[in-house]
Amino acid sequence: MPDDDKTPAREVIADYAQQHFRYFRTADGTVYAQKNGHPVARPIRSQGTTGSHRQELMVGLFRDGLGVFNGTALKEALDLIEALALTEDVQPVHIRVAPGFDGATWLDLGRDDGRSVRIHSTGWDIAVPDPREVCWRRTQLTGELPLPAKDTDGKGIDLLLRLCNFAGAQTECLAIAWLIGCLEPSVPVPAPFLTGPQGAGKSTGGRMLVRIIEGMTGDLRRAPKDEENLIAAVAAGWVTALDNLSHLAPDLSDLMCCIVTGAETIKRALYTDGDVVRARYRRPLLLTGIDVGVIRPDLAERLLPLRLERPQVRRTEAELWAEFEEVLPVILGSLLDLTVKVRAADADIPTDLRMADFAHLCAQLDAATGLGALTAYRAALDDLNDDVIEGDLLAQTVLKHAAGLEAGVQQRMTSTEWLHCLTGLYSGEECRPLPKGWPTTGKVLSDRLKRLQPTLAARGVLVDWGRTSTARYIEMTRPRATPPQQGHEQPSAF
């Protein structure tokens, strides 16, 4: 064939690509390629080790007998495809868990054949999702899950609890509630903090919880030293598990709050001056450690303490994980069965807790099983409030001052006057030195009290801010106790 009659290589590649792949863009402008009939999507510019679209395009062209093309032709064809895809409808991509049609939820099993679990109002089944309903994104952190077992009659939950060393039924029901929350993409869940004495199996228990969702390749990792690396790790997987924490710096504490309830980061795109890259994230987070020191109040509201105890009989790692891998299909099947029951249960939404979605999930779990998860969650938050107060001398001083207030009487002072009052109360007649971190100005005191406001309210001390015609003030009140009403349950003390 004369050279003039040959179809340019870039056109051959572009025609083949449009016949065998579906191209679309996400809200941030990234273009993805999805093989026809398959739910896994890959960014067309990716060079990732999990397989890039460029690689699967080259393999397809070669296996279908169209030849091997040079890099220039591939680049020109992909440039054209990317430009055409920017006019297509926007569709999101998901890692591990995704919302589907008609209120269903999908769980990616990480399999090459694309089979996933569809959780709906009447049960769950295994199927390959319609590519226009769910687009999965895979990374190196996307492990493969076994096919969950059917008709387990709840045996998997018992097997899991037997393998873990949870201290009591309250801890067990909270762990189950968290696992159910991990299967719901629209519900922010608090971060379990596995704690207990040395040798209690905190890391092993954490790995088990993670591997139920992420497969046997899921694991714990050390906390990255900077925010950028932690966000990259969070964005590449579903459950982020940080092991053996001994200290929570303020920056790391704030970042954990953002991971649990959701946030967005923006940074400059590589090799550009004006373009930016947006990264939105909200992921389940899991922590382990004996003691992390002082916990800040905003993080305490997003934690879920799970206490473990030392096992009486030790087992080898090989024996333990062999049994866990063997029973994982049953555990996953029982968890899916319970998830369906919980979603079908009707329960009121608790309106007094920060993580209201998770509190509602606990209430639904109680309605379905009677485990008492909501009561356990309230008790866990109450214990965390005690931890915050025990680690904050300012909070202790405020409570000591409030103890002398008459119930129902409002005390107003400027922030500077409050600083002088609380400093004098802490120093006492012996004028003991102020601790490191004690507020030095009225503004610093006001900011600290704003952080402590929910913790103090949980202990019956209300702090509020206001302004008169001449100055701003801080108001402190110890409200009168409300007598229980006839025929109603007495309000919880938490």
C-alpha positions as CSV (number, residue, x, y, z in Angstrom):
1,M,0.0,0.0,0.0
2,P,1.5,3.4,-0.9
3,D,2.5,5.5,2.0
4,D,-0.1,8.2,1.1
5,D,-2.9,5.6,1.6
6,K,-1.8,4.5,5.1
7,T,-4.0,5.6,8.0
8,P,-1.8,7.6,10.4
9,A,-0.9,5.6,13.5
10,R,-2.5,8.1,15.9
11,E,-5.8,7.6,14.1
12,V,-5.6,3.8,14.3
13,I,-4.9,4.1,18.1
14,A,-7.7,6.7,18.6
15,D,-10.3,4.6,16.7
16,Y,-9.3,1.4,18.5
17,A,-9.5,3.2,21.9
18,Q,-12.9,4.6,21.3
19,Q,-14.2,1.2,20.2
20,H,-12.9,-0.7,23.2
21,F,-12.9,1.9,26.0
22,R,-15.3,4.4,27.6
23,Y,-13.7,7.8,28.5
24,F,-15.1,10.3,31.0
25,R,-13.9,13.0,33.4
26,T,-14.3,13.6,37.1
27,A,-15.2,16.8,38.8
28,D,-11.6,17.8,39.1
29,G,-11.0,17.4,35.4
30,T,-9.1,14.1,35.4
31,V,-9.9,11.9,32.5
32,Y,-10.4,8.2,33.1
33,A,-10.6,5.2,30.8
34,Q,-12.9,2.3,31.4
35,K,-12.8,-1.0,29.4
36,N,-16.2,-1.7,27.9
37,G,-18.3,-3.7,30.4
38,H,-15.7,-3.5,33.2
39,P,-16.1,-1.3,36.3
40,V,-12.4,-0.5,36.9
41,A,-11.3,2.9,35.6
42,R,-7.8,4.2,35.1
43,P,-6.6,7.7,34.7
44,I,-5.2,8.0,31.1
45,R,-2.2,9.9,32.3
46,S,-1.3,7.5,35.0
47,Q,2.1,5.7,35.0
48,G,1.2,3.7,38.1
49,T,2.5,0.3,39.0
50,T,-1.0,-1.2,39.2
51,G,-1.3,-0.9,35.4
52,S,-1.8,2.3,33.4
53,H,-4.3,2.9,30.6
54,R,-1.3,3.4,28.2
55,Q,-0.1,-0.1,29.0
56,E,-3.5,-1.8,28.5
57,L,-4.0,0.1,25.3
58,M,-0.6,-1.1,23.9
59,V,-1.4,-4.7,24.9
60,G,-4.8,-4.6,23.3
61,L,-3.4,-3.2,20.0
62,F,-0.7,-5.9,19.9
63,R,-3.0,-8.8,20.8
64,D,-5.6,-7.7,18.2
65,G,-2.9,-7.7,15.5
66,L,-2.8,-4.0,14.9
67,G,0.9,-3.8,15.7
68,V,3.3,-2.0,18.1
69,F,3.2,1.8,18.0
70,N,5.8,4.2,19.1
71,G,5.5,6.7,21.9
72,T,4.8,9.7,19.7
73,A,1.7,8.1,18.1
74,L,0.4,7.0,21.5
75,K,0.9,10.5,23.0
76,E,-0.8,12.2,20.1
77,A,-3.8,9.8,20.2
78,L,-4.2,10.1,24.0
79,D,-4.0,13.9,23.7
80,L,-6.9,13.8,21.3
81,I,-8.9,11.3,23.5
82,E,-8.3,13.5,26.5
83,A,-9.6,16.6,24.7
84,L,-12.7,14.8,23.5
85,A,-13.4,13.3,27.0
86,L,-13.5,16.8,28.6
87,T,-16.8,17.3,26.8
88,E,-18.3,14.1,28.3
89,D,-20.5,14.0,31.4
90,V,-18.9,14.2,34.8
91,Q,-18.8,10.9,36.8
92,P,-17.0,10.2,40.1
93,V,-14.6,7.3,40.7
94,H,-14.5,5.4,44.1
95,I,-12.1,3.4,46.1
96,R,-13.5,0.3,47.8
97,V,-17.0,1.6,48.7
98,A,-19.4,3.5,46.5
99,P,-23.1,4.6,46.4
100,G,-25.2,3.0,43.8
101,F,-28.7,3.4,42.2
102,D,-31.8,3.2,44.3
103,G,-30.1,3.7,47.6
104,A,-27.8,0.6,47.2
105,T,-24.1,0.5,48.2
106,W,-21.3,-1.3,46.5
107,L,-18.2,-2.9,48.0
108,D,-15.3,-3.5,45.7
109,L,-13.8,-7.0,46.2
110,G,-10.6,-5.9,44.4
111,R,-10.9,-8.8,41.9
112,D,-9.7,-8.8,38.3
113,D,-13.1,-9.9,37.0
114,G,-14.7,-6.8,38.6
115,R,-17.2,-8.7,40.8
116,S,-18.4,-6.6,43.7
117,V,-20.9,-6.8,46.5
118,R,-24.2,-4.8,46.1
119,I,-25.8,-4.1,49.4
120,H,-29.5,-3.1,49.1
121,S,-32.6,-2.8,51.3
122,T,-33.6,-6.5,51.0
123,G,-30.1,-8.2,51.1
124,W,-26.8,-8.3,49.3
125,D,-25.6,-10.1,46.2
126,I,-22.4,-10.4,44.2
127,A,-22.4,-8.9,40.7
128,V,-20.3,-6.8,38.2
129,P,-21.7,-3.3,38.5
130,D,-22.8,-1.3,35.5
131,P,-19.9,0.9,34.5
132,R,-22.3,3.9,34.5
133,E,-23.4,3.2,38.0
134,V,-20.0,2.6,39.7
135,C,-16.5,3.3,38.6
136,W,-13.8,1.7,40.7
137,R,-10.3,3.2,41.1
138,R,-7.6,0.7,42.0
139,T,-4.2,1.5,43.7
140,Q,-1.5,-0.5,45.3
141,L,-3.4,-0.3,48.5
142,T,-6.5,-2.0,47.0
143,G,-6.2,-5.6,48.2
144,E,-8.4,-8.5,47.1
145,L,-11.3,-9.7,49.4
146,P,-12.6,-13.2,49.2
147,L,-16.1,-13.9,48.0
148,P,-18.3,-13.5,51.2
149,A,-20.1,-16.6,52.4
150,K,-23.9,-16.7,52.3
151,D,-26.2,-18.0,55.1
152,T,-23.7,-17.6,57.9
153,D,-26.4,-17.2,60.6
154,G,-24.1,-14.6,62.3
155,K,-21.3,-17.1,63.0
156,G,-18.7,-14.8,61.4
157,I,-19.2,-12.1,64.1
158,D,-18.7,-14.7,66.9
159,L,-15.5,-15.9,65.1
160,L,-14.2,-12.3,64.9
161,L,-14.8,-11.6,68.5
162,R,-13.2,-14.8,69.5
163,L,-10.0,-13.9,67.6
164,C,-9.8,-10.4,69.0
165,N,-9.1,-9.5,72.7
166,F,-11.8,-6.8,73.2
167,A,-12.4,-6.0,76.8
168,G,-16.1,-6.5,77.3
169,A,-19.3,-6.5,75.3
170,Q,-19.5,-2.6,75.1
171,T,-16.2,-2.6,73.2
172,E,-17.3,-5.4,71.0
173,C,-20.5,-3.7,69.9
174,L,-18.6,-0.5,69.1
175,A,-16.1,-2.4,66.9
176,I,-19.0,-4.0,65.0
177,A,-20.7,-0.6,64.6
178,W,-17.5,0.8,63.2
179,L,-17.1,-2.0,60.6
180,I,-20.7,-1.5,59.5
181,G,-20.0,2.3,59.2
182,C,-17.0,1.5,56.9
183,L,-19.4,0.0,54.4
184,E,-21.5,3.2,54.1
185,P,-19.8,5.9,51.9
186,S,-22.0,8.7,53.2
187,V,-21.5,8.2,56.9
188,P,-18.4,9.7,58.6
189,V,-17.3,7.3,61.3
190,P,-15.2,8.1,64.4
191,A,-11.7,6.8,64.5
192,P,-11.3,3.7,66.6
193,F,-8.4,4.0,69.1
194,L,-7.3,0.6,70.1
195,T,-5.6,0.8,73.5
196,G,-4.7,-1.4,76.4
197,P,-1.7,-2.8,78.3
198,Q,1.5,-3.9,76.6
199,G,0.9,-7.3,74.9
200,A,-2.8,-6.9,74.6
201,G,-2.7,-7.5,70.8
202,K,-3.6,-3.9,69.8
203,S,-1.7,-4.1,66.5
204,T,-3.1,-7.6,65.7
205,G,-6.6,-6.5,66.5
206,G,-6.2,-3.4,64.3
207,R,-4.9,-5.5,61.4
208,M,-7.9,-7.8,61.7
209,L,-10.4,-4.9,61.6
210,V,-8.6,-3.4,58.6
211,R,-8.3,-6.7,56.7
212,I,-12.0,-7.3,56.9
213,I,-12.4,-4.2,54.7
214,E,-9.1,-4.1,52.8
215,G,-8.2,-7.8,52.3
216,M,-5.3,-9.7,53.6
217,T,-2.8,-7.2,52.2
218,G,-4.1,-4.4,54.4
219,D,-1.8,-3.4,57.2
220,L,-1.0,-0.8,59.7
221,R,1.6,1.9,59.1
222,R,3.6,4.5,61.0
223,A,2.2,8.0,61.0
224,P,4.0,10.0,58.2
225,K,6.1,12.9,59.3
226,D,4.3,15.5,57.2
227,E,0.8,16.3,56.1
228,E,1.4,15.8,52.4
229,N,2.5,12.2,52.7
230,L,-0.4,11.4,55.1
231,I,-3.0,12.9,52.7
232,A,-1.4,10.9,49.8
233,A,-1.8,7.7,51.8
234,V,-5.3,8.5,52.8
235,A,-6.3,9.3,49.2
236,A,-4.9,6.0,47.9
237,G,-7.0,3.6,50.1
238,W,-10.2,3.4,52.1
239,V,-9.2,2.6,55.7
240,T,-6.1,4.4,57.0
241,A,-4.6,2.6,60.0
242,L,-1.8,4.3,62.1
243,D,0.1,2.0,64.5
244,N,1.8,2.5,67.9
245,L,1.1,6.2,68.3
246,S,2.7,7.7,71.4
247,H,2.1,11.4,70.8
248,L,-0.3,13.5,68.9
249,A,1.2,16.8,67.8
250,P,-1.4,19.6,67.3
251,D,-1.0,19.5,63.5
252,L,-1.5,15.8,63.3
253,S,-4.5,16.0,65.6
254,D,-6.1,18.7,63.4
255,L,-5.4,16.6,60.3
256,M,-7.0,13.5,61.8
257,C,-10.1,15.6,62.5
258,C,-10.2,16.5,58.8
259,I,-9.7,12.9,57.7
260,V,-12.6,11.7,59.8
261,T,-15.2,14.4,58.9
262,G,-13.9,15.4,55.5
263,A,-11.8,18.2,54.0
264,E,-10.1,19.3,50.8
265,T,-6.5,20.2,49.9
266,I,-5.4,22.3,47.0
267,K,-1.9,22.4,45.7
268,R,-0.2,23.7,42.5
269,A,-0.1,21.2,39.7
270,L,3.3,20.0,38.6
271,Y,5.1,21.9,35.8
272,T,2.5,24.6,35.8
273,D,2.2,28.2,37.2
274,G,-1.5,28.6,37.5
275,D,-3.2,25.2,37.5
276,V,-4.1,23.5,40.8
277,V,-4.9,20.0,41.9
278,R,-7.8,19.4,44.2
279,A,-7.9,16.4,46.6
280,R,-11.0,15.7,48.6
281,Y,-10.9,13.1,51.3
282,R,-13.0,11.6,54.0
283,R,-11.9,8.2,55.1
284,P,-12.3,5.7,58.0
285,L,-9.3,6.1,60.3
286,L,-7.9,3.6,62.8
287,L,-5.3,4.2,65.5
288,T,-3.4,2.0,68.0
289,G,-1.3,2.9,71.0
290,I,-0.9,2.5,74.7
291,D,-1.1,6.2,75.4
292,V,-1.0,9.2,73.1
293,G,-0.8,11.8,75.9
294,V,-3.0,14.8,75.9
295,I,-6.0,14.5,73.6
296,R,-7.4,17.8,72.2
297,P,-11.2,18.2,72.6
298,D,-12.1,18.4,68.9
299,L,-10.3,15.1,68.2
300,A,-11.8,13.5,71.3
301,E,-15.3,14.0,69.8
302,R,-14.1,12.0,66.7
303,L,-12.5,9.1,68.5
304,L,-13.9,5.7,69.4
305,P,-11.9,4.1,72.2
306,L,-11.7,0.3,72.0
307,R,-9.9,-1.3,74.9
308,L,-8.2,-4.7,74.6
309,E,-6.9,-7.0,77.3
310,R,-4.0,-9.4,77.4
311,P,-4.9,-12.9,76.1
312,Q,-4.5,-15.8,78.6
313,V,-3.3,-18.1,75.8
314,R,-0.7,-17.0,73.2
315,R,-0.7,-18.3,69.6
316,T,1.9,-18.1,66.9
317,E,1.4,-15.4,64.1
318,A,1.3,-18.1,61.4
319,E,-1.5,-20.1,63.2
320,L,-3.5,-17.0,64.0
321,W,-3.4,-15.5,60.5
322,A,-4.0,-18.8,58.8
323,E,-7.2,-19.2,60.8
324,F,-8.3,-15.6,60.2
325,E,-7.8,-16.0,56.4
326,E,-9.8,-19.2,56.5
327,V,-12.8,-17.6,58.3
328,L,-12.6,-14.2,56.6
329,P,-15.3,-15.2,54.0
330,V,-17.7,-16.1,56.9
331,I,-16.8,-12.9,58.8
332,L,-17.4,-10.8,55.8
333,G,-20.7,-12.6,55.0
334,S,-22.0,-12.1,58.5
335,L,-21.0,-8.5,58.5
336,L,-22.9,-7.9,55.3
337,D,-26.0,-9.8,56.7
338,L,-25.9,-7.6,59.8
339,T,-25.4,-4.4,57.7
340,V,-28.6,-5.2,55.8
341,K,-30.5,-5.6,59.0
342,V,-29.1,-2.4,60.5
343,R,-30.0,-0.3,57.5
344,A,-33.6,-1.7,57.5
345,A,-34.0,-0.9,61.2
346,D,-35.9,2.3,62.2
347,A,-34.4,4.4,65.0
348,D,-34.5,8.1,66.1
349,I,-31.4,10.2,65.3
350,P,-29.6,11.4,68.5
351,T,-29.3,15.1,68.2
352,D,-26.9,15.8,71.1
353,L,-23.8,14.1,69.7
354,R,-21.2,15.5,67.4
355,M,-21.0,12.4,65.1
356,A,-24.7,12.2,64.7
357,D,-24.6,9.8,61.7
358,F,-22.6,7.3,63.6
359,A,-24.8,7.7,66.7
360,H,-27.8,7.0,64.4
361,L,-26.1,3.9,63.1
362,C,-25.5,2.8,66.7
363,A,-29.2,3.3,67.4
364,Q,-30.1,1.3,64.4
365,L,-27.8,-1.5,65.5
366,D,-29.5,-1.5,68.9
367,A,-32.9,-1.7,67.2
368,A,-31.8,-4.6,65.1
369,T,-29.8,-6.6,67.8
370,G,-30.3,-5.0,71.2
371,L,-26.6,-4.8,71.8
372,G,-26.6,-1.4,73.5
373,A,-24.2,0.3,71.1
374,L,-25.5,3.8,71.6
375,T,-25.2,3.6,75.4
376,A,-21.7,2.2,74.9
377,Y,-20.8,5.1,72.5
378,R,-22.1,7.7,75.0
379,A,-20.0,6.0,77.8
380,A,-16.9,6.0,75.5
381,L,-17.3,9.7,74.8
382,D,-17.7,10.4,78.5
383,D,-14.5,8.6,79.2
384,L,-12.8,10.7,76.5
385,N,-14.1,13.9,78.2
386,D,-12.4,12.7,81.4
387,D,-9.1,12.2,79.5
388,V,-9.3,15.7,78.0
389,I,-10.0,17.2,81.5
390,E,-7.2,15.2,83.2
391,G,-4.7,16.4,80.6
392,D,-5.7,20.1,80.7
393,L,-5.0,22.1,83.8
394,L,-7.1,25.0,82.5
395,A,-10.1,22.8,82.2
396,Q,-9.6,21.6,85.7
397,T,-9.3,25.1,87.0
398,V,-12.5,26.2,85.2
399,L,-14.4,23.3,86.7
400,K,-13.0,24.2,90.2
401,H,-14.2,27.8,89.8
402,A,-17.6,26.7,88.4
403,A,-18.1,24.4,91.5
404,G,-18.4,27.6,93.6
405,L,-21.0,29.2,91.3
406,E,-24.6,29.2,92.3
407,A,-26.7,27.1,90.0
408,G,-28.5,29.2,87.3
409,V,-26.5,32.4,88.0
410,Q,-24.5,33.9,85.1
411,Q,-21.1,35.2,85.7
412,R,-19.7,37.7,83.1
413,M,-16.2,39.1,82.8
414,T,-13.9,40.2,80.1
415,S,-11.3,37.7,78.9
416,T,-8.6,39.6,80.7
417,E,-10.6,39.5,84.0
418,W,-11.2,35.8,83.6
419,L,-7.5,35.2,83.0
420,H,-6.7,37.1,86.2
421,C,-9.4,35.1,88.1
422,L,-8.4,31.7,86.8
423,T,-4.6,32.4,87.2
424,G,-5.1,33.4,90.8
425,L,-7.2,30.3,91.5
426,Y,-4.6,28.0,90.0
427,S,-1.6,29.7,91.7
428,G,-3.4,29.8,95.1
429,E,-2.0,31.4,98.2
430,E,1.3,29.6,97.8
431,C,1.8,31.3,94.4
432,R,2.9,28.1,92.6
433,P,4.4,28.7,89.2
434,L,2.1,28.5,86.1
435,P,2.5,25.4,83.9
436,K,3.9,25.4,80.4
437,G,1.1,26.4,77.9
438,W,-0.9,28.4,80.4
439,P,-2.7,31.3,78.6
440,T,-0.7,34.5,78.7
441,T,-3.3,36.9,77.3
442,G,-7.1,37.2,77.3
443,K,-7.3,36.4,73.6
444,V,-5.4,33.1,74.2
445,L,-7.6,32.2,77.1
446,S,-10.7,32.9,75.0
447,D,-9.5,30.6,72.2
448,R,-8.6,27.8,74.6
449,L,-12.1,28.1,76.2
450,K,-13.7,27.8,72.7
451,R,-11.9,24.5,72.2
452,L,-12.9,23.3,75.7
453,Q,-16.5,24.5,75.4
454,P,-18.1,21.0,74.4
455,T,-16.0,19.2,77.1
456,L,-17.0,21.7,79.8
457,A,-20.7,21.5,78.7
458,A,-20.6,17.8,79.2
459,R,-19.6,18.5,82.8
460,G,-22.4,20.9,83.4
461,V,-20.5,24.2,82.8
462,L,-21.8,26.4,80.0
463,V,-19.4,29.0,78.5
464,D,-20.6,31.6,76.0
465,W,-19.4,34.9,74.5
466,G,-21.2,38.2,74.0
467,R,-20.8,41.9,73.7
468,T,-22.1,45.0,75.5
469,S,-22.0,48.5,74.2
470,T,-18.5,49.0,75.6
471,A,-16.8,45.6,75.6
472,R,-16.9,41.9,74.9
473,Y,-17.4,39.4,77.7
474,I,-17.2,35.7,78.4
475,E,-20.2,34.3,80.4
476,M,-20.0,31.2,82.6
477,T,-23.1,29.4,83.9
478,R,-23.8,26.2,85.9
479,P,-27.4,25.5,84.9
480,R,-30.0,24.3,87.4
481,A,-30.7,20.5,87.4
482,T,-33.9,19.7,85.5
483,P,-36.2,17.4,87.5
484,P,-37.2,14.2,85.6
485,Q,-40.7,14.3,84.1
486,Q,-43.4,11.9,85.1
487,G,-43.6,8.9,82.8
488,H,-40.3,9.6,81.0
489,E,-36.9,8.1,81.4
490,Q,-34.5,10.2,83.3
491,P,-32.0,12.0,81.0
492,S,-28.6,10.5,80.6
493,A,-25.8,12.0,82.7
494,F,-23.4,11.9,79.8
